[in-house]
């Protein structure tokens, strides 16, 4: 199920703001639309729903998570993310800020991972997302998860 219909464009309106067309909406919107999309994207992640997460991606997307090798293709990314979700008990993001750039968005905040033993790790993150025809074509996560799997 794709969560998007429409298109994200970098054209400007008479007011000089970026136009964005987002899920199920066929009218120009501004920053609030990208913020809504990011909120829905992070909700899919926090729900540990790899299929819903993949609904935000292009078929030929690239996904980079920390220092892991990049994963290419929607199905491969979905499988990678599902494997990651299976390795933890829970995840929760707190988005602090986001910036819209031409054909993309940059966001930062904190993420709390709950390990299988119930202990937690909270770390800062920054993500860079590039959009193509209303979907994420390049998703880069910058976070130090090196402590996540260390024995406690």
C-alpha positions as CSV (number, residue, x, y, z in Angstrom):
1,X,0.0,0.0,0.0
2,X,1.5,3.3,-1.0
3,X,0.9,6.2,1.3
4,X,1.5,8.7,-1.4
5,X,-0.4,10.0,-4.4
6,X,0.6,13.1,-6.1
7,X,4.0,14.7,-6.5
8,X,6.6,16.7,-4.6
9,X,8.0,19.5,-6.7
10,X,10.5,22.2,-6.2
11,X,8.5,24.9,-8.1
12,X,7.7,28.2,-6.4
13,X,4.4,29.9,-5.9
14,X,3.8,33.6,-6.1
15,X,4.8,33.9,-2.5
16,X,8.1,32.2,-3.2
17,X,7.4,29.1,-1.1
18,X,8.1,25.5,-2.1
19,X,5.0,23.6,-3.4
20,X,4.5,20.1,-2.2
21,X,1.7,17.7,-3.1
22,X,1.4,14.9,-0.6
23,X,-0.6,11.8,0.3
24,X,-4.1,11.9,-1.0
25,X,-4.0,15.7,-1.4
26,X,-4.1,17.3,-4.9
27,X,-3.4,20.9,-4.0
28,X,-0.2,22.9,-3.3
29,X,0.9,22.8,0.3
30,X,3.9,24.1,2.1
31,X,6.2,23.1,4.9
32,X,3.4,21.6,6.9
33,X,2.9,18.9,4.3
34,X,6.5,17.7,4.5
35,X,6.2,17.8,8.3
36,X,3.0,15.6,8.1
37,X,4.8,13.1,5.8
38,X,7.8,12.9,8.2
39,X,5.4,12.4,11.1
40,X,3.7,9.5,9.2
41,X,7.1,8.1,8.2
42,X,8.4,8.1,11.8
43,X,5.1,6.6,13.0
44,X,5.5,3.7,10.6
45,X,9.1,3.2,12.0
46,X,8.0,3.5,15.6
47,X,5.2,1.0,14.9
48,X,7.9,-1.3,13.6
49,X,5.9,-1.7,10.4
50,X,8.5,-2.4,7.7
51,X,5.7,-2.7,5.0
52,X,4.3,0.7,5.8
53,X,7.8,2.2,5.9
54,X,8.5,0.7,2.5
55,X,5.3,2.5,1.2
56,X,7.3,5.7,1.4
57,X,10.1,4.5,-0.9
58,X,10.6,4.4,-4.6
59,X,11.2,1.0,-6.2
60,X,14.9,1.9,-6.8
61,X,15.6,3.6,-3.5
62,X,18.9,3.6,-1.7
63,X,18.9,3.3,2.1
64,X,21.9,3.9,4.4
65,X,21.8,3.3,8.1
66,X,24.9,4.4,10.1
67,X,28.0,2.7,9.0
68,X,26.2,-0.3,7.5
69,X,26.5,-0.9,3.7
70,X,23.9,0.8,1.6
71,X,20.8,-1.3,0.7
72,X,19.3,-0.8,-2.8
73,X,15.7,-1.4,-3.9
74,X,12.4,-1.2,-2.0
75,X,12.0,-4.9,-1.2
76,X,15.6,-5.2,0.0
77,X,15.2,-2.1,2.2
78,X,11.9,-3.5,3.6
79,X,13.6,-6.8,4.4
80,X,16.6,-5.0,6.0
81,X,14.4,-2.8,8.1
82,X,12.2,-5.8,9.1
83,X,15.3,-7.6,10.3
84,X,16.4,-4.6,12.3
85,X,13.0,-4.4,13.9
86,X,13.1,-8.1,14.8
87,X,16.4,-7.4,16.6
88,X,14.9,-4.9,19.1
89,X,11.9,-4.7,21.3
90,X,10.8,-1.2,20.4
91,X,11.8,2.1,18.9
92,X,10.6,5.7,19.5
93,X,11.6,8.8,17.7
94,X,11.4,12.4,18.9
95,X,11.8,14.8,15.9
96,X,13.3,18.1,17.0
97,X,13.6,20.0,13.7
98,X,13.3,19.5,10.0
99,X,14.4,21.6,7.0
100,X,13.0,21.4,3.5
101,X,15.5,21.6,0.7
102,X,14.9,21.3,-3.1
103,X,13.7,17.7,-3.6
104,X,14.4,16.7,-0.1
105,X,14.3,17.1,3.7
106,X,16.8,17.0,6.5
107,X,15.6,16.2,10.0
108,X,17.2,15.7,13.4
109,X,16.1,14.5,16.8
110,X,16.5,11.7,19.3
111,X,15.7,8.0,19.0
112,X,15.2,5.6,21.9
113,X,15.7,1.9,21.2
114,X,14.4,-0.7,23.7
115,X,16.6,-3.8,23.6
116,X,15.1,-7.4,24.0
117,X,16.3,-7.3,27.6
118,X,14.2,-4.2,28.3
119,X,17.1,-1.8,28.6
120,X,17.1,1.4,26.5
121,X,19.5,3.4,24.5
122,X,18.7,7.0,23.6
123,X,20.9,8.7,20.9
124,X,20.7,11.7,18.6
125,X,20.1,11.1,14.9
126,X,20.0,13.1,11.7
127,X,18.4,11.9,8.5
128,X,18.7,13.2,4.9
129,X,15.8,12.2,2.6
130,X,15.7,12.9,-1.2
131,X,12.4,12.8,-2.9
132,X,11.4,11.6,-6.4
133,X,7.8,11.8,-7.6
134,X,6.4,12.0,-4.0
135,X,8.4,9.2,-2.6
136,X,11.8,8.8,-0.8
137,X,14.5,7.8,-3.3
138,X,17.5,8.2,-1.0
139,X,17.3,7.7,2.8
140,X,20.4,8.3,4.9
141,X,20.4,7.8,8.7
142,X,23.3,9.3,10.7
143,X,23.3,7.8,14.2
144,X,25.8,6.0,16.4
145,X,24.1,2.7,17.2
146,X,27.4,1.0,18.3
147,X,26.1,0.6,21.9
148,X,22.8,-1.0,20.8
149,X,24.0,-4.6,20.7
150,X,26.9,-4.5,23.3
151,X,26.4,-7.0,26.1
152,X,25.0,-5.3,29.2
